[in-house]
Amino acid sequence: MAAQGSVTRGSDDAETGAAETDAAPRGAVEIHEGDNLGVIRGFADGSFTVIYLDPPFNTGRPQEKAVETARSRTPQNGADRGPVDGESPGPHADPWSSAGDVARPLVRRGFHGRDYERLRGDLRAYDDRFDDYWGFLEPRLEEAWRLLADDGTLYLHLDYREAHYAKVLLDALFGRDRFLNELIWAYDYGAKTRKRWPTKHDTILVYVKDPGRYWFDSEGVDREPYMAPGLVPPEKAERGKLPTDVWWHTIVPTSGREKTGYPTQKPEGVLRRIVQASSRPGDRVLDFFAGSGTTGAVASALGRDAVLVDDNPAAIEVMRVRMPHAVVVRAAAAS
Ligand SMILES: C[S@@+](CC[C@H](N)C(=O)[O-])C[C@H]1O[C@@H](n2cnc3c(N)ncnc32)[C@H](O)[C@@H]1O
């Protein structure tokens, strides 16, 4: 897979990342530096059992442009316009109305025959920022789908602002029957507003490539303590309970082995469950918004092979230190 560019190996005296398990020998890790779309287009169809994605929300579009676009859709005759940042759409605004959406997109089919562009057009009328975000994500998700093995699973990690749009669009793109779960990762850290319910969770949408063939090992997953251990027999309490779709898990502790200093680092415990449930030792795991490399560190410690991609040199450096056994592939410079 290391097709282009230079290949280096991380230094051997650096600290190791995730704690290794007794069960499986460490898996290989390949780190690619470069824009993920170009890199993953070079990977073979169906070659990954788990794909975990934690994309950034802000894809670089200046905020003023989103506002400008919303205004430019305002018809001269004063018809309703979509909500503009910082403004309330008003009590009678219909967020699903496409009134004023001058550029009606052509209808396209999703992987399983849904009217996908029409749906996207409706969402565009509601929130320009999401349209921009989806424009960035859509081709990458299409590639993710191509890369998933028949028994594979896609985990898309989002925050509460994006999750609901993404669910609707992914249902259209992949097929609603491929939707497996909405995982809620709940944490309780940091300041709490007194103006609304403090938001302390992320959402992870889970889709399988084939509802009849996907791999899911609930017994292989780390268990968690019962909330009321006194209500179950001692041996059950000792063993712990199977996690549900709500995962209470601390953020990465500010001190300790796991902390890399990378700002958006996710906790190993969350990734460990994903990898344990949806892959076997020897399977291949892909994360093409890899950041500090949490997915790779965990997958490798669990005996899976990992492929990681990021376009930020700082992320590559953090991953090299975290996974000294990794092979680093730098994309060849454009001529
Ligand atoms: C939210 S962070 C991922 C954090 C990661 N889950 C962790 O535990 O450290 C998103 C990452 O995506 C990377 N990224 C954003 N756009 C990219 C692109 N087009 N190609 C490759 N990487 C990209 C950023 O550099 C950033 O490191």
The ligand as an ORCA input file, in Angstrom:
! r2SCAN-3c Opt
* xyz 0 1
  C     -10.775     16.121     14.834
  S      -9.157     15.752     14.312
  C      -9.015     14.012     14.579
  C      -8.572     13.672     15.977
  C      -8.326     12.195     16.188
  N      -9.565     11.437     16.203
  C      -7.561     11.937     17.465
  O      -7.990     11.136     18.320
  O      -6.509     12.553     17.640
  C      -9.338     15.889     12.572
  C      -8.015     15.726     11.807
  O      -8.311     15.725     10.421
  C      -7.212     16.302      9.741
  N      -7.683     16.720      8.416
  C      -8.591     17.684      8.122
  N      -8.784     17.762      6.794
  C      -7.987     16.818      6.239
  C      -7.745     16.403      4.898
  N      -8.391     16.960      3.877
  N      -6.870     15.391      4.687
  C      -6.223     14.804      5.727
  N      -6.413     15.152      7.022
  C      -7.277     16.152      7.264
  C      -6.760     17.437     10.656
  O      -5.411     17.779     10.419
  C      -6.995     16.819     12.035
  O      -5.798     16.270     12.539
*
